Amino acid sequence: MIDHLSLANASDEEVQISLARNISIQNTILAETVGEHHIFGGMLINYSHSQRPQDNLSIHHNLWYRITERLPEISCELTRNIGDDDSAETPSFCSQQPLNIELSNNLLYDVNAALTYNDNTEGLGQPEAGIFTLNLNWVNNLMSVRPDFPFGMMSGTFITQPTNRLYFSGNHMNIYPDYADLQIVYCCNDFNLYNPSDETLAAQIQSARFDFPPITITPTEAVTDYMIANVGAFPRDAMDRRYLEAVAAGTFSDVSREYALEDDAFTLDFDPANPPAAPLDSDLDGMPDDWEVANNLDPQTQDNNGTQLSEQFTGVEGYTNLEVYLNMLADARLGENQ
């Protein structure tokens, strides 16, 4: 579970999901990949192996800000580099099972590409070793781009691959407010001339969403406000505030996306030589004394791994007292912003 991160100024993709399954990324900012590799910024979903297959991914309620491409890019490239196992991977592995993936309630702001998908597995020099298939929920995503943006929202490969099973609902672009879903899936860089899309539909379009782990779906018209209130690390720093101020104002910069608009990555709201004092924690268990006293814990006894607060505050057993404290602290930080 990746929640409330702020990622920026990477020199390549800011997130890569490879050799991994059962992953959620939510309430996170991906912004301003810099340098000559800025076109490879954003999120790459890629390497897979029979021992560590990519599967069960949930990418929802995230902000892509001034990212050129990979929104995300979905592919399945084989690898043999798993521990001491140097045996050749079966080239058709990626075609043996579909990737289950949720892409919902994301805001793609001032980006310069469509979502992309490579339906041919890549690996061991065999570029067409098999067809890589998706089971995809694509729900209530919003793309907010400059008026001269030449692409659709999603590349045509998603719907021209007949083995894909897709559920689409509520996806929109700001510059084509009357179009949605299949109407904004397009092959090329001349969508501004030829819209809505007339791509040949071969994929299997589902009438109901896949029964993936549930998320709380935000209406598309509320996605921007959700981002302003919720995404990124809290308390927000100057850089994140700059991103969200632009999103709130609906402004775009003419500066090339290979450059950050400001040199504010290390701008703090306090003097780093004289940071704010930490709350008193007499037993050094990570929970402040006043919070422990308020919740009937002994501030003189380390009880971070105790679980007596779990059911009271979360409704289930098993969370440690420290986890309960950190979750309550995170909720408080969000509440301060709202």
Secondary structure as GFF3:
##gff-version 3
##sequence-region A 1 338
A	DSSP	beta_strand	2	3	.	.	.	ID=ss1
A	DSSP	beta_strand	6	8	.	.	.	ID=ss2
A	DSSP	beta_strand	15	17	.	.	.	ID=ss3
A	DSSP	beta_strand	21	26	.	.	.	ID=ss4
A	DSSP	beta_strand	29	31	.	.	.	ID=ss5
A	DSSP	three_ten_helix	38	40	.	.	.	ID=ss6
A	DSSP	beta_strand	43	45	.	.	.	ID=ss7
A	DSSP	beta_strand	55	60	.	.	.	ID=ss8
A	DSSP	beta_strand	63	65	.	.	.	ID=ss9
A	DSSP	beta_strand	73	74	.	.	.	ID=ss10
A	DSSP	three_ten_helix	93	95	.	.	.	ID=ss11
A	DSSP	beta_strand	99	104	.	.	.	ID=ss12
A	DSSP	beta_strand	107	109	.	.	.	ID=ss13
A	DSSP	beta_strand	116	117	.	.	.	ID=ss14
A	DSSP	beta_strand	134	139	.	.	.	ID=ss15
A	DSSP	beta_strand	142	144	.	.	.	ID=ss16
A	DSSP	beta_strand	154	155	.	.	.	ID=ss17
A	DSSP	alpha_helix	157	160	.	.	.	ID=ss18
A	DSSP	beta_strand	165	169	.	.	.	ID=ss19
A	DSSP	beta_strand	172	173	.	.	.	ID=ss20
A	DSSP	three_ten_helix	181	184	.	.	.	ID=ss21
A	DSSP	beta_strand	185	186	.	.	.	ID=ss22
A	DSSP	beta_strand	204	205	.	.	.	ID=ss23
A	DSSP	three_ten_helix	220	222	.	.	.	ID=ss24
A	DSSP	alpha_helix	223	230	.	.	.	ID=ss25
A	DSSP	alpha_helix	238	249	.	.	.	ID=ss26
A	DSSP	alpha_helix	289	294	.	.	.	ID=ss27
A	DSSP	alpha_helix	310	314	.	.	.	ID=ss28
A	DSSP	alpha_helix	321	337	.	.	.	ID=ss29
###
